[in-house]
Amino acid sequence: MIKKTLPFFLLFCLPFVAVFGQLIDDKATPQTSNLYNNLLRLSGKAVLFGHQDDMAYGVGWKYQNGRSDIKDLTGEYPAVFGWDVSGLETNKKQNIDGVPFEKLKQYIKKAYDLGTINTLSWHMDNPDNGKTSWDTTSMAVKSILPKGSKHLLYKSWLDKFSVFVKSLKGTDGKAIPILFRPFHENGGGWFWWGSKSCTAEEYKALWQFTVRYLRDDKQLHNLIYVFNPCDFNTEAQYLERYPGDDFADVLSFDSYQYGGVSKGASFAKDVAKALAIQNKVAIQKKKLSAIAETGFVEIPDASWWTNVFAKAIEDNKPSYVLFWRNAGYREREKDNHYYAPYPGQVSASDFLKFVKNNKILLQKGLRKYSIYK
């Protein structure tokens, strides 16, 4: 830890990682530790752009080798790729978004080989009644804690996840580092692990058990754990379900713009406020700060990237930002459900300006940092 008596110029010159902490896994693989340390060094200097399911499908296409809406527009892939493993727990062949797990493995491997980053979320089914992750009709968290009626079932789900993660290896034969974001948006009431379905103490106990089981029992040492609340206005609210400094590596939140173009200014203000709160906590706790999900569906504002989102992250730059998927039309959504631009999309040219003028890193920009070395 840096002493307060150090001269200011020396403090400024020290590597950023020296000011911040280390991974909660002291047995993390070299590639995983290197990724985390390099993200720490880049933090505040550049923002990594991410996109959910980017290589799997986009607006008007699906499973076309090498394709990406972001690559079609910019000539390069995103710096961060988001994926979901919902379906693993129930032995499905494809995940919640219809992506076969065998293809998912290939995409994750390619992202690693490209020198980019993979992050996993898990819309896990309700273990208490077998319904979806959005089912909140039972006290599922309590049931899967130690001594709970579904605890052994939950452990078997973690076993399946462990098998999947251990199968993720790059062309170099090394275990691929994963930013793992379980039980996300924990401050909301829409998931069975949310604030309306379990107490803060139950949530913390679930998170702590999950980390210990994966890290210590299953010996998974390529995971970086991402904490993810939502709907907070104070530090106290942000930390209400925080499992402790020894159980999280990255602090993040999710935020989407709703209500049309006219809501851009208020969205930017809300995100800026949330980032300020999170960044303060991140500095105090020596963690990374990120936005794990965000976007504006169909991006109908032609200047949204430079006039709204750039302003949102101007004062407290997150380490990375992940925009939600370009899924094409979904009947229940009554829209095209895409959150990143593509060639010809109304905000496409503004996105290129945003990337150029705001130190936003895509795949080629990130590659020069050799983040796994």
C-alpha angles and dihedrals in degrees: 000000000000115000118231090233092069113114112259094241091054092048090051092051096050116102113268090238090063090064094048134061134255135251118292087235109074089189095055115145116260091250092052093048091046091051092051094046092048091049088053091052092049094045112116092011101071140002120229114222116222136185131194117241089350099160096039101063146334142181106324098355143071136190097358109157113251095000127134132161089227092049091047089056103037106022092244140071125251119273091234129040121201123205137170127222099195107141096042090095093058097040095251118163092224135036130247091278094051096256112141111238091232089058090045090058090051092051093048091050092049092049090053093046088051089057093249132123134259125209125186130205124183123214088192118194118249102272093201097060107007095246126126127291088260092063109106099169095109139044093251098161093058090049094057099045117102109293090019120129093247099038095109090048090053091050089052089054090052088049090057091048089051092053090051094048092047089055091059106099131151128230086268089062093244125131108262114240113237131198098219118202110182126175093014128190088027094170093063128084100226101086127063089243093050132112095272094052105045141019122255090251092052091050092050091048091051093049093047093048091049093052093046093048096048096039103036106024101032094032096226104165101167098073127106109195119227120200114208126187126161142196097038129148101178139037089250091056091046092054098040092104099024108136096211138274092280092059107048135054103179131037116211144156138197125234133167132187112241133175103048138282094313090067094063097101094049091046091052091048093049093049092047090052092048091048091050091053094044094045091053091051091045092055092047093049097036095240138133120261122219145157104235098187132014145135149120113255113247089353094238092176108092092207098036096120098054100027100041116014097037089055091049093060099032100103102033110029114203120222090241140356123208120202118205125255133291095229104161123228119348118184097216091052094049089214141073093266099217126139105179127064126250132188109302095014112136095248097040098106091045090052090057089053090048093053093046098046103038105051092253113168124215126178099291093044091051095044094071090064093061089215096190094054 
